[in-house]
Amino acid sequence: MRNVALLVFCWIACALGPAGAHALLDHSQPAEGSTVAASPAQVVLWFTERIEPDFSRVEVSDASGARLDKGDSRGDRSDPTTLLVSVAKLPPGTYRVHWKVLTADTHTAEGEFRFRVAAQ
């Protein structure tokens, strides 16, 4: 019975094939958890695989949840792994970046991180 169960498990695992990969956030500017001296003009995210910018977005909000990005999430034509958004002038404080992307192979991924603008 044990051998049959093992055989069934192996057959199912082989039938399903390899799991598809999902885009991961590789790095960002400002960097996750960093403190920057001045407000950035934009937030830029680089992913581990090509994304579909028309179906991806990045938002920046303050501690109260108010959105401070300009709503212009877009890709970078020279780098298909990049997503960026313009931001209003950010006063000193902590900011949340939330992203959701669709990859070229139709997988979705999302996440968030924070960065801080130092008192000037």
C-alpha positions in Angstrom: 0.0 0.0 0.0 2.8 2.4 0.9 4.5 1.8 -2.5 1.2 2.5 -4.3 0.8 5.8 -2.5 4.3 6.8 -3.3 3.8 5.9 -7.0 0.6 7.9 -7.1 2.3 10.9 -5.5 5.2 10.7 -8.0 2.8 10.4 -10.9 0.8 13.5 -9.8 4.0 15.5 -9.2 5.3 14.7 -12.7 1.9 15.4 -14.3 1.7 18.9 -12.8 5.2 19.8 -14.2 7.4 22.5 -12.8 5.8 25.3 -10.9 5.9 28.7 -12.7 8.1 31.3 -11.3 6.7 34.6 -10.0 8.4 38.0 -10.3 10.1 39.1 -7.2 11.2 42.6 -6.3 14.9 42.6 -7.0 15.7 46.2 -5.8 14.2 49.7 -5.7 15.1 53.3 -5.5 14.6 54.4 -2.8 15.7 51.1 -1.4 13.5 49.1 0.9 13.9 50.2 4.5 16.2 53.1 3.5 16.2 56.7 4.7 16.8 59.3 1.9 17.9 62.8 2.5 15.4 64.4 0.2 12.1 63.6 -1.6 12.7 61.5 -4.7 11.0 62.6 -7.9 10.0 59.0 -8.6 10.0 55.5 -7.1 11.6 52.9 -9.3 11.2 49.1 -8.9 13.3 46.4 -10.6 11.9 42.9 -10.8 13.5 39.5 -11.3 11.7 39.0 -14.6 10.0 40.9 -17.4 6.7 42.6 -16.5 3.7 43.8 -18.4 3.6 47.5 -17.5 0.1 48.1 -18.9 -1.3 45.6 -16.3 1.1 46.5 -13.4 1.0 49.3 -10.9 2.9 50.9 -8.1 1.4 53.3 -5.5 3.0 55.4 -2.8 1.2 56.5 0.3 1.9 58.2 3.6 1.4 56.9 7.1 -2.3 57.9 7.1 -2.8 56.0 3.8 -3.2 59.1 1.6 -1.8 58.4 -1.9 1.1 60.7 -2.9 2.1 59.2 -6.2 0.9 60.9 -9.4 -0.9 57.8 -10.7 1.4 57.4 -13.7 2.8 53.9 -13.1 4.7 52.9 -16.2 7.5 50.7 -17.5 10.9 51.7 -18.8 11.2 51.0 -22.5 14.9 50.3 -22.1 14.4 47.8 -19.3 11.3 45.5 -19.3 11.9 44.5 -15.7 11.3 48.0 -14.4 8.2 49.8 -13.1 8.2 53.4 -11.9 5.8 56.1 -10.7 6.3 59.9 -10.2 5.6 61.2 -6.7 4.7 64.6 -5.3 7.3 66.4 -3.1 7.3 64.2 0.0 7.8 65.9 3.4 9.8 64.2 6.1 8.1 60.9 7.1 7.7 57.2 6.4 6.1 56.1 3.1 4.6 52.8 2.0 5.2 51.5 -1.6 2.7 48.9 -2.7 3.2 47.1 -6.0 1.3 44.6 -8.1 2.7 43.2 -11.4 1.7 40.9 -14.2 4.7 39.1 -15.7 5.2 38.3 -19.3 4.2 34.6 -18.6 0.9 35.8 -17.0 1.7 35.3 -13.3 0.8 38.0 -10.9 2.8 39.1 -7.8 2.4 41.9 -5.3 4.1 43.2 -2.2 5.0 46.3 -0.3 7.9 48.0 1.5 8.6 51.3 3.3 11.2 54.0 3.1 11.7 57.2 5.0 12.5 60.8 4.0 14.7 62.4 6.6 13.9 65.7 8.3 15.7 68.4 6.4 
